[in-house]
Amino acid sequence: RKEVEQDPGPFNVPEGATVAFNCTYSNSASQSFFWYRQDCRKEPKLLMSVYSSGNEDGRFTAQLNRASQYISLLIRDSKLSDSATYLCVVPTGFQKLVFGTGTRLLVSP
Amino acid sequence: DTEVTQTPKHLVMGMTNKKSLKCEQHMGHRAMYWYKQKAKKPPELMFVYSYEKLSINESVPSRFSPECPNSSLLNLHLHALQPEDSALYLCASSQPRGGTEAFFGQGTRLTVV
């Protein structure tokens, strides 16, 4: 089993739609989790940090299910500008961030 | 705007050249990282420096040589690279304790010819 797994997509959704991505991780000892957004040919940018059961920031909600070892990212009222690759990142061991393969989102008019 | 700055943004080098990538951060972070990213793949960790000392080397070939002159600067020296080393090289920094988020520079897009 990979340390961090994501559905690569792409997810094609219309503007205004709600879309959710899941990410599963294998290290049950992980305490923190991150979602990064990466635009084409740009660097990853931190979108949300999750340290407990979840986090919400505007249209974005991240939820953690420790029992099933997955993290989800929900995007409500999708905008064209949300089109990007969303990377699930789980720290494993000291200062080592493990990236999922990323989920590509395409929001269309 | 990123607070981690990388130079140059683009670099084309021959297989016999020697070049260096540079990274600077002013967030007071004491952990700095080099990642390599190929197209349509996630970033892959290369090196981690913690308090200016190399703490992780992910079995990177010796043609890549990292250096951390001080707490704000990180270099990656390149020598005798291969065309398959062409990639986006990302620098990142974070607090030195485990489990914290990292902040990335804009990257250097390297092409080896």
gemmi code that builds the backbone of each chain (N, CA, C; Angstrom):
import gemmi

chains = {
    "A": [
        ("ARG", (0.847, -1.200, 0.000), (0.000, 0.000, 0.000), (0.874, 1.238, 0.000)),
        ("LYS", (0.554, 2.218, -0.842), (1.319, 3.453, -0.868), (1.086, 4.235, 0.414)),
        ("GLU", (2.072, 5.053, 0.778), (1.937, 5.838, 2.013), (0.783, 6.821, 1.945)),
        ("VAL", (0.612, 7.456, 0.792), (-0.461, 8.425, 0.598), (-1.052, 8.167, -0.787)),
        ("GLU", (-2.341, 7.966, -0.858), (-2.992, 7.659, -2.135), (-4.128, 8.625, -2.409)),
        ("GLN", (-4.178, 9.062, -3.669), (-5.245, 9.937, -4.118), (-5.756, 9.453, -5.456)),
        ("ASP", (-7.003, 9.745, -5.746), (-7.553, 9.519, -7.074), (-6.986, 10.608, -7.981)),
        ("PRO", (-6.284, 10.232, -9.065), (-5.640, 11.266, -9.888), (-6.604, 12.122, -10.695)),
        ("GLY", (-7.861, 11.650, -10.839), (-8.823, 12.393, -11.645), (-8.505, 12.273, -13.126)),
        ("PRO", (-8.813, 13.259, -13.975), (-9.318, 14.567, -13.546), (-10.795, 14.553, -13.179)),
        ("PHE", (-11.133, 15.474, -12.295), (-12.522, 15.726, -11.957), (-12.949, 16.931, -12.798)),
        ("ASN", (-13.935, 16.714, -13.645), (-14.481, 17.795, -14.474), (-15.821, 18.217, -13.890)),
        ("VAL", (-15.921, 19.454, -13.426), (-17.157, 19.924, -12.815), (-17.522, 21.284, -13.384)),
        ("PRO", (-18.821, 21.619, -13.395), (-19.222, 22.958, -13.838), (-19.064, 23.959, -12.699)),
        ("GLU", (-18.970, 25.209, -13.083), (-18.933, 26.274, -12.070), (-20.123, 26.141, -11.136)),
        ("GLY", (-19.872, 26.379, -9.861), (-20.940, 26.316, -8.882), (-21.145, 24.956, -8.254)),
        ("ALA", (-20.507, 23.957, -8.806), (-20.668, 22.592, -8.280), (-19.898, 22.412, -6.982)),
        ("THR", (-20.282, 21.377, -6.255), (-19.537, 20.951, -5.076), (-18.764, 19.690, -5.449)),
        ("VAL", (-17.509, 19.667, -5.079), (-16.659, 18.519, -5.432), (-15.860, 18.104, -4.206)),
        ("ALA", (-15.638, 16.809, -4.081), (-14.889, 16.293, -2.930), (-13.796, 15.346, -3.397)),
        ("PHE", (-12.649, 15.463, -2.758), (-11.526, 14.567, -3.027), (-11.206, 13.800, -1.758)),
        ("ASN", (-10.805, 12.560, -1.925), (-10.356, 11.771, -0.783), (-8.882, 11.444, -0.897)),
        ("CYS", (-8.293, 11.225, 0.255), (-6.883, 10.864, 0.333), (-6.750, 9.842, 1.453)),
        ("THR", (-6.122, 8.723, 1.187), (-5.898, 7.726, 2.235), (-4.421, 7.669, 2.575)),
        ("TYR", (-4.128, 7.390, 3.827), (-2.734, 7.327, 4.264), (-2.523, 6.047, 5.058)),
        ("SER", (-1.285, 5.590, 5.087), (-1.015, 4.283, 5.694), (-0.449, 4.370, 7.115)),
        ("ASN", (0.168, 5.503, 7.457), (0.804, 5.630, 8.768), (-0.211, 6.087, 9.813)),
        ("SER", (-0.663, 5.174, 10.639), (-1.693, 5.502, 11.623), (-1.183, 6.463, 12.697)),
        ("ALA", (0.129, 6.641, 12.787), (0.685, 7.540, 13.797), (0.706, 8.999, 13.344)),
        ("SER", (0.390, 9.271, 12.082), (0.425, 10.651, 11.578), (-0.542, 11.521, 12.353)),
        ("GLN", (-0.087, 12.722, 12.703), (-0.889, 13.623, 13.524), (-1.354, 14.861, 12.765)),
        ("SER", (-0.682, 15.190, 11.686), (-1.057, 16.382, 10.936), (-1.114, 16.046, 9.450)),
        ("PHE", (-1.931, 16.826, 8.752), (-2.184, 16.550, 7.345), (-2.365, 17.884, 6.625)),
        ("PHE", (-1.989, 17.902, 5.352), (-2.051, 19.159, 4.619), (-2.643, 18.935, 3.239)),
        ("TRP", (-3.360, 19.937, 2.770), (-3.753, 20.007, 1.373), (-3.005, 21.174, 0.738)),
        ("TYR", (-2.336, 20.878, -0.370), (-1.667, 21.911, -1.151), (-2.370, 22.007, -2.498)),
        ("ARG", (-2.308, 23.185, -3.064), (-2.817, 23.405, -4.415), (-1.620, 23.725, -5.297)),
        ("GLN", (-1.602, 23.100, -6.490), (-0.519, 23.396, -7.426), (-1.092, 23.707, -8.796)),
        ("ASP", (-0.816, 24.913, -9.268), (-1.186, 25.291, -10.626), (-0.108, 24.816, -11.581)),
        ("CYS", (-0.495, 24.702, -12.858), (0.415, 24.169, -13.872), (1.730, 24.958, -13.890)),
        ("ARG", (2.834, 24.256, -13.747), (4.173, 24.839, -13.830), (4.468, 25.847, -12.711)),
        ("LYS", (3.733, 25.734, -11.616), (3.965, 26.593, -10.457), (4.321, 25.730, -9.254)),
        ("GLU", (4.663, 26.403, -8.140), (4.997, 25.662, -6.945), (3.744, 25.265, -6.177)),
        ("PRO", (3.828, 24.232, -5.344), (2.691, 23.903, -4.466), (2.493, 25.016, -3.439)),
        ("LYS", (1.231, 25.337, -3.198), (0.917, 26.356, -2.195), (-0.012, 25.753, -1.155)),
        ("LEU", (0.281, 26.020, 0.103), (-0.512, 25.459, 1.192), (-1.939, 25.992, 1.131)),
        ("LEU", (-2.888, 25.067, 1.116), (-4.301, 25.432, 1.081), (-4.911, 25.303, 2.482)),
        ("MET", (-4.708, 24.145, 3.111), (-5.272, 23.918, 4.438), (-4.396, 22.973, 5.232)),
        ("SER", (-4.390, 23.199, 6.549), (-3.728, 22.290, 7.483), (-4.811, 21.623, 8.320)),
        ("VAL", (-4.631, 20.363, 8.630), (-5.606, 19.633, 9.439), (-4.869, 18.966, 10.581)),
        ("TYR", (-5.201, 19.378, 11.799), (-4.522, 18.819, 12.970), (-5.474, 18.024, 13.859)),
        ("SER", (-6.766, 18.263, 13.723), (-7.726, 17.506, 14.540), (-8.751, 16.898, 13.596)),
        ("SER", (-9.997, 17.045, 13.884), (-11.001, 16.351, 13.078), (-11.262, 17.043, 11.748)),
        ("GLY", (-10.951, 18.321, 11.649), (-11.221, 19.000, 10.402), (-10.894, 20.466, 10.467)),
        ("ASN", (-11.134, 21.141, 9.336), (-10.834, 22.555, 9.225), (-11.713, 23.136, 8.130)),
        ("GLU", (-12.105, 24.391, 8.305), (-12.930, 25.023, 7.282), (-12.393, 26.411, 7.008)),
        ("ASP", (-12.352, 26.774, 5.727), (-11.883, 28.101, 5.334), (-12.678, 28.529, 4.120)),
        ("GLY", (-13.733, 29.306, 4.366), (-14.573, 29.768, 3.267), (-15.262, 28.604, 2.561)),
        ("ARG", (-14.979, 28.466, 1.285), (-15.626, 27.420, 0.483), (-14.952, 26.050, 0.641)),
        ("PHE", (-13.875, 26.011, 1.359), (-13.077, 24.791, 1.498), (-13.235, 24.179, 2.889)),
        ("THR", (-13.481, 22.868, 2.899), (-13.584, 22.134, 4.164), (-12.749, 20.874, 4.061)),
        ("ALA", (-11.911, 20.668, 5.045), (-11.120, 19.437, 5.117), (-11.599, 18.644, 6.317)),
        ("GLN", (-11.761, 17.348, 6.142), (-12.183, 16.489, 7.245), (-11.239, 15.309, 7.372)),
        ("LEU", (-11.014, 14.919, 8.607), (-10.102, 13.822, 8.910), (-10.880, 12.688, 9.556)),
        ("ASN", (-10.682, 11.499, 9.062), (-11.270, 10.300, 9.664), (-10.104, 9.391, 10.046)),
        ("ARG", (-9.734, 9.452, 11.318), (-8.556, 8.688, 11.774), (-8.825, 7.190, 11.755)),
        ("ALA", (-10.040, 6.798, 12.060), (-10.356, 5.363, 12.128), (-10.164, 4.710, 10.769)),
        ("SER", (-10.573, 5.415, 9.718), (-10.448, 4.863, 8.360), (-9.207, 5.374, 7.649)),
        ("GLN", (-8.473, 6.255, 8.304), (-7.218, 6.797, 7.759), (-7.425, 7.464, 6.410)),
        ("TYR", (-8.348, 8.408, 6.391), (-8.465, 9.216, 5.186), (-8.775, 10.655, 5.549)),
        ("ILE", (-8.391, 11.523, 4.607), (-8.676, 12.952, 4.716), (-9.449, 13.350, 3.458)),
        ("SER", (-10.422, 14.186, 3.613), (-11.173, 14.643, 2.451), (-11.056, 16.152, 2.320)),
        ("LEU", (-11.210, 16.618, 1.106), (-11.263, 18.057, 0.829), (-12.534, 18.323, 0.041)),
        ("LEU", (-13.375, 19.196, 0.573), (-14.637, 19.556, -0.067), (-14.542, 20.989, -0.553)),
        ("ILE", (-14.877, 21.200, -1.806), (-14.904, 22.544, -2.373), (-16.341, 22.845, -2.783)),
        ("ARG", (-16.900, 23.887, -2.184), (-18.270, 24.284, -2.513), (-18.233, 25.444, -3.504)),
        ("ASP", (-19.310, 25.558, -4.305), (-19.461, 26.675, -5.232), (-18.172, 26.869, -6.052)),
        ("SER", (-17.789, 25.845, -6.772), (-16.527, 25.853, -7.525), (-16.419, 27.059, -8.446)),
        ("LYS", (-15.219, 27.629, -8.506), (-14.902, 28.740, -9.397), (-13.940, 28.242, -10.486)),
        ("LEU", (-13.929, 28.949, -11.592), (-12.971, 28.615, -12.652), (-11.546, 28.611, -12.109)),
        ("SER", (-11.281, 29.544, -11.191), (-9.939, 29.686, -10.636), (-9.549, 28.542, -9.694)),
        ("ASP", (-10.492, 27.663, -9.373), (-10.164, 26.502, -8.540), (-9.495, 25.397, -9.358)),
        ("SER", (-9.504, 25.528, -10.670), (-8.865, 24.516, -11.520), (-7.386, 24.435, -11.192)),
        ("ALA", (-6.950, 23.266, -10.775), (-5.573, 23.066, -10.325), (-5.417, 21.593, -9.949)),
        ("THR", (-4.230, 21.241, -9.506), (-3.993, 19.915, -8.926), (-3.929, 20.067, -7.415)),
        ("TYR", (-4.656, 19.212, -6.711), (-4.708, 19.279, -5.256), (-3.910, 18.101, -4.684)),
        ("LEU", (-2.907, 18.446, -3.904), (-1.974, 17.461, -3.365), (-2.256, 17.216, -1.889)),
        ("CYS", (-2.424, 15.977, -1.541), (-2.575, 15.575, -0.144), (-1.177, 15.271, 0.387)),
        ("VAL", (-0.845, 15.826, 1.537), (0.517, 15.687, 2.063), (0.449, 15.226, 3.514)),
        ("VAL", (1.194, 14.190, 3.825), (1.197, 13.633, 5.181), (2.635, 13.556, 5.671)),
        ("PRO", (2.922, 14.191, 6.797), (4.278, 14.046, 7.355), (4.458, 12.625, 7.885)),
        ("THR", (5.562, 11.998, 7.518), (5.872, 10.679, 8.066), (7.314, 10.712, 8.534)),
        ("GLY", (7.520, 10.522, 9.794), (8.881, 10.604, 10.310), (9.296, 12.050, 10.464)),
        ("PHE", (10.477, 12.256, 10.865), (10.966, 13.578, 11.198), (11.182, 14.428, 9.948)),
        ("GLN", (10.401, 15.466, 9.794), (10.571, 16.451, 8.731), (10.435, 15.880, 7.329)),
        ("LYS", (9.776, 14.776, 7.183), (9.615, 14.187, 5.861), (8.150, 14.277, 5.471)),
        ("LEU", (7.874, 15.040, 4.422), (6.514, 15.165, 3.915), (6.329, 14.205, 2.755)),
        ("VAL", (5.306, 13.392, 2.811), (5.018, 12.470, 1.720), (3.822, 13.001, 0.946)),
        ("PHE", (3.998, 13.140, -0.351), (2.964, 13.682, -1.218), (2.168, 12.567, -1.871)),
        ("GLY", (0.856, 12.755, -1.939), (0.060, 11.916, -2.817), (0.322, 12.315, -4.259)),
        ("THR", (-0.220, 11.538, -5.169), (0.018, 11.799, -6.590), (-0.706, 13.042, -7.087)),
        ("GLY", (-1.666, 13.552, -6.289), (-2.407, 14.736, -6.688), (-3.684, 14.384, -7.416)),
        ("THR", (-4.692, 15.228, -7.230), (-5.969, 15.093, -7.935), (-6.169, 16.339, -8.769)),
        ("ARG", (-6.388, 16.134, -10.058), (-6.556, 17.271, -10.961), (-8.030, 17.658, -11.030)),
        ("LEU", (-8.289, 18.938, -10.849), (-9.647, 19.482, -10.923), (-9.744, 20.449, -12.091)),
        ("LEU", (-10.768, 20.260, -12.925), (-11.056, 21.176, -14.021), (-12.462, 21.703, -13.826)),
        ("VAL", (-12.579, 23.011, -13.631), (-13.878, 23.656, -13.474), (-14.194, 24.371, -14.782)),
        ("SER", (-15.335, 24.065, -15.347), (-15.686, 24.630, -16.652), (-16.865, 25.591, -16.524)),
        ("PRO", (-16.957, 26.552, -17.466), (-18.055, 27.543, -17.393), (-19.415, 26.888, -17.613)),
    ],
    "B": [
        ("ASP", (2.291, 36.148, -2.306), (3.702, 36.152, -2.709), (4.491, 35.200, -1.816)),
        ("THR", (5.331, 34.370, -2.469), (6.107, 33.420, -1.715), (7.199, 34.139, -0.944)),
        ("GLU", (7.504, 33.642, 0.253), (8.589, 34.201, 1.040), (9.830, 33.344, 0.910)),
        ("VAL", (9.785, 32.370, 0.034), (10.948, 31.566, -0.298), (11.295, 31.911, -1.739)),
        ("THR", (12.495, 32.395, -1.932), (12.908, 32.898, -3.241), (13.962, 31.996, -3.840)),
        ("GLN", (13.744, 31.589, -5.069), (14.705, 30.731, -5.756), (15.240, 31.436, -6.994)),
        ("THR", (16.523, 31.237, -7.239), (17.142, 31.738, -8.467), (18.074, 30.687, -9.030)),
        ("PRO", (18.199, 30.609, -10.358), (17.383, 31.321, -11.333), (16.023, 30.663, -11.493)),
        ("LYS", (15.118, 31.271, -12.212), (13.815, 30.658, -12.456), (13.904, 29.600, -13.551)),
        ("HIS", (14.795, 29.829, -14.503), (15.008, 28.878, -15.591), (16.513, 28.688, -15.763)),
        ("LEU", (16.916, 27.462, -16.112), (18.329, 27.182, -16.336), (18.460, 26.091, -17.385)),
        ("VAL", (19.275, 26.370, -18.383), (19.629, 25.366, -19.379), (21.121, 25.115, -19.244)),
        ("MET", (21.502, 23.870, -19.090), (22.916, 23.560, -18.923), (23.296, 22.313, -19.700)),
        ("GLY", (24.550, 22.286, -20.127), (25.072, 21.123, -20.795), (25.517, 20.080, -19.786)),
        ("MET", (25.719, 18.883, -20.260), (26.060, 17.778, -19.367), (27.441, 17.926, -18.741)),
        ("THR", (28.286, 18.775, -19.287), (29.613, 18.966, -18.691), (29.693, 20.228, -17.832)),
        ("ASN", (28.606, 20.960, -17.768), (28.615, 22.226, -17.015), (28.538, 21.999, -15.516)),
        ("LYS", (28.942, 23.054, -14.789), (28.699, 23.129, -13.344), (27.852, 24.372, -13.105)),
        ("LYS", (26.769, 24.195, -12.386), (25.890, 25.317, -12.059), (25.376, 25.149, -10.639)),
        ("SER", (24.793, 26.221, -10.115), (24.219, 26.161, -8.770), (22.830, 26.771, -8.751)),
        ("LEU", (21.948, 26.146, -7.993), (20.631, 26.705, -7.719), (20.677, 27.325, -6.325)),
        ("LYS", (19.969, 28.452, -6.177), (20.001, 29.145, -4.905), (18.605, 29.331, -4.353)),
        ("CYS", (18.517, 29.326, -3.038), (17.245, 29.465, -2.342), (17.469, 30.318, -1.110)),
        ("GLU", (16.539, 31.240, -0.846), (16.649, 32.098, 0.322), (15.283, 32.234, 0.965)),
        ("GLN", (15.245, 32.152, 2.284), (13.986, 32.361, 3.001), (14.227, 33.296, 4.172)),
        ("HIS", (13.200, 34.093, 4.468), (13.289, 35.042, 5.575), (12.111, 34.859, 6.508)),
        ("MET", (11.742, 33.603, 6.743), (10.641, 33.308, 7.651), (11.152, 32.798, 8.992)),
        ("GLY", (12.464, 32.774, 9.168), (13.018, 32.290, 10.427), (12.945, 30.774, 10.582)),
        ("HIS", (12.690, 30.093, 9.468), (12.624, 28.636, 9.528), (14.022, 28.034, 9.645)),
        ("ARG", (14.118, 26.923, 10.387), (15.432, 26.293, 10.547), (15.503, 24.942, 9.855)),
        ("ALA", (14.502, 24.623, 9.041), (14.560, 23.422, 8.200), (14.357, 23.859, 6.762)),
        ("MET", (15.198, 23.361, 5.887), (15.092, 23.694, 4.457), (15.247, 22.423, 3.638)),
        ("TYR", (14.588, 22.426, 2.488), (14.442, 21.202, 1.703), (14.714, 21.469, 0.221)),
        ("TRP", (15.187, 20.437, -0.447), (15.195, 20.404, -1.908), (14.292, 19.262, -2.365)),
        ("TYR", (13.391, 19.602, -3.300), (12.535, 18.625, -3.940), (12.766, 18.678, -5.440)),
        ("LYS", (12.534, 17.550, -6.094), (12.573, 17.468, -7.548), (11.188, 17.053, -8.020)),
        ("GLN", (10.693, 17.729, -9.070), (9.374, 17.391, -9.575), (9.406, 17.241, -11.086)),
        ("LYS", (9.024, 16.066, -11.561), (8.870, 15.810, -12.985), (7.418, 16.096, -13.362)),
        ("ALA", (7.210, 16.291, -14.655), (5.875, 16.645, -15.148), (4.837, 15.591, -14.747)),
        ("LYS", (3.703, 16.081, -14.265), (2.560, 15.251, -13.895), (2.859, 14.277, -12.754)),
        ("LYS", (3.904, 14.568, -11.993), (4.251, 13.752, -10.824), (4.306, 14.654, -9.590)),
        ("PRO", (4.153, 14.081, -8.394), (4.297, 14.912, -7.187), (5.765, 15.213, -6.909)),
        ("PRO", (6.032, 16.199, -6.077), (7.427, 16.479, -5.702), (8.042, 15.280, -4.978)),
        ("GLU", (9.329, 15.057, -5.254), (10.081, 13.991, -4.579), (11.164, 14.628, -3.723)),
        ("LEU", (11.221, 14.227, -2.478), (12.219, 14.783, -1.565), (13.624, 14.347, -1.987)),
        ("MET", (14.550, 15.340, -1.945), (15.953, 15.035, -2.225), (16.773, 15.156, -0.940)),
        ("PHE", (16.737, 16.342, -0.330), (17.572, 16.628, 0.849), (16.775, 17.442, 1.862)),
        ("VAL", (17.132, 17.242, 3.141), (16.613, 18.069, 4.218), (17.785, 18.569, 5.054)),
        ("TYR", (17.776, 19.875, 5.330), (18.711, 20.470, 6.271), (17.939, 20.926, 7.494)),
        ("SER", (18.471, 20.589, 8.666), (17.877, 21.026, 9.917), (18.953, 21.718, 10.726)),
        ("TYR", (18.707, 22.962, 11.095), (19.714, 23.765, 11.794), (21.044, 23.733, 11.047)),
        ("GLU", (20.947, 23.916, 9.751), (22.089, 24.043, 8.855), (22.905, 22.749, 8.702)),
        ("LYS", (22.381, 21.650, 9.205), (23.073, 20.373, 9.048), (22.213, 19.435, 8.196)),
        ("LEU", (22.873, 18.678, 7.323), (22.157, 17.745, 6.468), (21.572, 16.632, 7.324)),
        ("SER", (20.243, 16.496, 7.312), (19.617, 15.476, 8.139), (19.028, 14.327, 7.308)),
        ("ILE", (18.672, 14.607, 6.071), (18.118, 13.560, 5.203), (18.701, 13.711, 3.804)),
        ("ASN", (19.217, 12.613, 3.271), (19.628, 12.513, 1.876), (18.914, 11.296, 1.328)),
        ("GLU", (17.998, 11.526, 0.405), (17.192, 10.429, -0.111), (17.925, 9.679, -1.229)),
        ("SER", (19.143, 9.263, -0.912), (19.942, 8.478, -1.868), (20.064, 9.181, -3.221)),
        ("VAL", (20.336, 10.476, -3.145), (20.464, 11.280, -4.354), (21.864, 11.092, -4.951)),
        ("PRO", (21.973, 10.960, -6.276), (23.300, 10.809, -6.897), (24.225, 11.960, -6.536)),
        ("SER", (25.512, 11.676, -6.486), (26.490, 12.668, -6.029), (26.674, 13.819, -7.002)),
        ("ARG", (26.109, 13.721, -8.192), (26.182, 14.864, -9.105), (25.325, 16.035, -8.594)),
        ("PHE", (24.497, 15.781, -7.583), (23.758, 16.828, -6.875), (24.418, 17.008, -5.506)),
        ("SER", (24.854, 18.223, -5.206), (25.554, 18.470, -3.954), (24.906, 19.641, -3.234)),
        ("PRO", (24.242, 19.400, -2.106), (23.598, 20.499, -1.397), (24.568, 21.213, -0.466)),
        ("GLU", (24.196, 22.449, -0.129), (25.003, 23.232, 0.801), (24.075, 24.193, 1.521)),
        ("CYS", (24.294, 24.356, 2.810), (23.483, 25.297, 3.594), (24.426, 26.253, 4.313)),
        ("PRO", (24.785, 27.381, 3.680), (25.777, 28.294, 4.272), (25.311, 28.943, 5.572)),
        ("ASN", (24.033, 29.225, 5.690), (23.488, 29.787, 6.931), (21.992, 29.476, 7.011)),
        ("SER", (21.342, 29.966, 8.039), (19.954, 29.564, 8.296), (18.979, 30.083, 7.245)),
        ("SER", (19.403, 31.027, 6.410), (18.491, 31.595, 5.415), (18.749, 31.091, 3.997)),
        ("LEU", (19.885, 30.486, 3.779), (20.303, 30.157, 2.418), (20.472, 28.657, 2.226)),
        ("LEU", (20.119, 28.218, 1.035), (20.292, 26.817, 0.660), (20.707, 26.786, -0.800)),
        ("ASN", (21.753, 26.049, -1.090), (22.226, 25.928, -2.464), (22.159, 24.476, -2.916)),
        ("LEU", (22.070, 24.291, -4.216), (22.181, 22.960, -4.797), (23.161, 23.053, -5.951)),
        ("HIS", (24.318, 22.435, -5.779), (25.361, 22.474, -6.797), (25.177, 21.287, -7.741)),
        ("LEU", (25.270, 21.600, -9.021), (24.987, 20.619, -10.060), (26.231, 20.393, -10.914)),
        ("HIS", (26.540, 19.145, -11.178), (27.737, 18.840, -11.968), (27.528, 17.543, -12.724)),
        ("ALA", (27.833, 17.574, -14.015), (27.754, 16.360, -14.853), (26.362, 15.745, -14.830)),
        ("LEU", (25.352, 16.588, -15.004), (23.975, 16.082, -14.992), (23.645, 15.364, -16.294)),
        ("GLN", (22.575, 14.601, -16.232), (22.068, 13.854, -17.370), (20.760, 14.480, -17.850)),
        ("PRO", (20.396, 14.262, -19.099), (19.119, 14.824, -19.584), (17.923, 14.416, -18.723)),
        ("GLU", (17.951, 13.240, -18.123), (16.816, 12.804, -17.293), (16.729, 13.568, -15.970)),
        ("ASP", (17.735, 14.376, -15.684), (17.682, 15.241, -14.494), (16.878, 16.512, -14.751)),
        ("SER", (16.481, 16.718, -15.993), (15.644, 17.881, -16.308), (14.341, 17.773, -15.527)),
        ("ALA", (13.997, 18.846, -14.802), (12.829, 18.819, -13.917), (12.656, 20.204, -13.314)),
        ("LEU", (11.619, 20.338, -12.505), (11.426, 21.528, -11.676), (12.035, 21.233, -10.308)),
        ("TYR", (12.971, 22.070, -9.888), (13.611, 21.890, -8.586), (13.030, 22.915, -7.620)),
        ("LEU", (12.444, 22.390, -6.560), (11.728, 23.216, -5.597), (12.478, 23.250, -4.272)),
        ("CYS", (12.594, 24.436, -3.741), (13.130, 24.626, -2.397), (11.950, 24.878, -1.467)),
        ("ALA", (12.047, 24.421, -0.246), (10.998, 24.669, 0.732), (11.631, 24.900, 2.097)),
        ("SER", (10.860, 25.518, 2.990), (11.338, 25.700, 4.357), (10.185, 25.466, 5.318)),
        ("SER", (10.545, 25.157, 6.565), (9.530, 24.934, 7.592), (10.161, 25.111, 8.968)),
        ("GLN", (9.313, 25.093, 9.984), (9.823, 24.981, 11.343), (10.565, 23.649, 11.454)),
        ("PRO", (11.568, 23.561, 12.296), (12.395, 22.349, 12.312), (11.752, 21.131, 12.958)),
        ("ARG", (10.634, 21.270, 13.649), (10.026, 20.102, 14.279), (9.203, 19.342, 13.241)),
        ("GLY", (9.051, 18.065, 13.466), (8.309, 17.238, 12.527), (6.828, 17.578, 12.496)),
        ("GLY", (6.181, 17.263, 11.395), (4.737, 17.409, 11.303), (4.232, 18.799, 10.981)),
        ("THR", (5.119, 19.687, 10.572), (4.680, 21.059, 10.246), (4.667, 21.273, 8.746)),
        ("GLU", (3.877, 22.261, 8.337), (3.756, 22.532, 6.905), (5.011, 23.208, 6.368)),
        ("ALA", (5.259, 22.964, 5.094), (6.401, 23.569, 4.423), (5.906, 24.595, 3.411)),
        ("PHE", (6.738, 25.598, 3.172), (6.422, 26.655, 2.220), (7.436, 26.600, 1.096)),
        ("PHE", (6.925, 26.635, -0.122), (7.764, 26.388, -1.290), (8.135, 27.671, -2.020)),
        ("GLY", (9.322, 27.674, -2.589), (9.706, 28.698, -3.545), (9.083, 28.403, -4.901)),
        ("GLN", (9.286, 29.335, -5.840), (8.670, 29.209, -7.160), (9.352, 28.173, -8.034)),
        ("GLY", (10.512, 27.703, -7.607), (11.169, 26.638, -8.340), (12.116, 27.133, -9.406)),
        ("THR", (13.034, 26.259, -9.757), (13.922, 26.486, -10.909), (13.620, 25.382, -11.914)),
        ("ARG", (13.267, 25.819, -13.116), (13.001, 24.824, -14.175), (14.312, 24.554, -14.892)),
        ("LEU", (14.824, 23.359, -14.721), (16.133, 22.980, -15.233), (15.990, 22.097, -16.464)),
        ("THR", (16.724, 22.460, -17.482), (16.806, 21.635, -18.687), (18.260, 21.263, -18.921)),
        ("VAL", (18.542, 19.983, -19.020), (19.900, 19.500, -19.277), (19.971, 19.032, -20.731)),
        ("VAL", (20.897, 19.625, -21.455), (20.986, 19.304, -22.897), (22.311, 18.587, -23.200)),
    ],
}
model = gemmi.Model(1)
for chain_id, residues in chains.items():
    chain = gemmi.Chain(chain_id)
    for i, (resn, *xyz) in enumerate(residues, 1):
        res = gemmi.Residue()
        res.name, res.seqid = resn, gemmi.SeqId(i, " ")
        for name, pos in zip(("N", "CA", "C"), xyz):
            atom = gemmi.Atom()
            atom.name, atom.element = name, gemmi.Element(name[0])
            atom.pos, atom.b_iso = gemmi.Position(*pos), 0.0
            res.add_atom(atom)
        chain.add_residue(res)
    model.add_chain(chain)
structure = gemmi.Structure()
structure.add_model(model)
structure.setup_entities()
